[in-house]
């Protein structure tokens, strides 16, 4: 799946089958359901999960909590827009 295909899937009622939990989280976020995205992401305990978790807390406006999760992910606190970071994470996860 490409980033464009993933974006188009946001028009569907549910995430496409076969997505990893983190892509499901980002699918929910892309549909404006931060709570569902956070519920899914917080259950993934690895660096990629921490990155998604950081992004979600950044989006929430909780810079301190986001910083904690960026450190756990081994990534710097980013200065790109939320949309750019969402696309960067989705692309990275699709290419794993």
N, C-alpha and C positions, 0 to 999 in steps of 0.2 A: 504494500500500500504506500502511496506517496502522500506528501503533505496535502496536496490539493484534493486527493481522494478522501483523506481524513477530514478536511474542512467540509467537503460536500456531504459527508456522512452526518454532520451536525444537523442537517435538515430532517433526519430520520427520528423516529420516536424513541429509539433505543440505540445504544452503541452497536457497531458491527460485531458479529460473533468472532471469537478468536483473538480479541485484543488482550494484551497484558493488563493487569490491574492498573498500572500507572497510566497507560493510554486510556483506559476507561475513566480514570480520575480526570484526566485532561479533557476527555470528551464531555464529561459532565460540566467541567468548568467552562468549556467552550459554549455550552448551552445555558450558562448563567446560573448553574446550580453549584455554588461554592461549597455548600454543606455536604452534598453527596461526594464531590471531588475530595474534600478533606477526609471524610470517613474512609474512603478507599485508600488514599495516599498514606494515611497514618498507620496503616497495617503493613506497609512495605518497609522493612528495616534493612535497607542497604543505601549506598551512596546515591543511586538514582532516585530512590524514594525520598531521601533527604532533599534532593534538588527540587523535586516536585513540591514537597512540603514547604521548602523555603519560598518558592514562587507563590504558593497559595497564601502564605502569611504576609508576603510582600504585598500581594494584591489586597489582602484584608486591611493593610495599613499598619501592621504590627512589625515595625522595622527591627525591634530588638529580637523578637522570636524568629523572624526571617533570618537575621544574622546568625543565630544559633544553628539553624538548619543549613545555611550556606556553609558554615564551618564544618558541620557533620558531613556535608557532601564534598568537602574539599574544593569548594569553589568560592571565588570572590563575590561579594555582594555586588550585583550587576547594576549598571546605570542605563541599560537599554529599556525601551518601553515594555510594558507588560505584554503587549501583543507580540513584540519581537522575541521576548523570552519564551512565551508560550510556543511560538513556532520553532524556536531553537530546541526546546525540550522535546516536542513532538517529533521533530526530524531526527534527533539523536536516538530516541526510543524506537522509532520505526526502523532505523538502520542497525539496531543491535541484533 
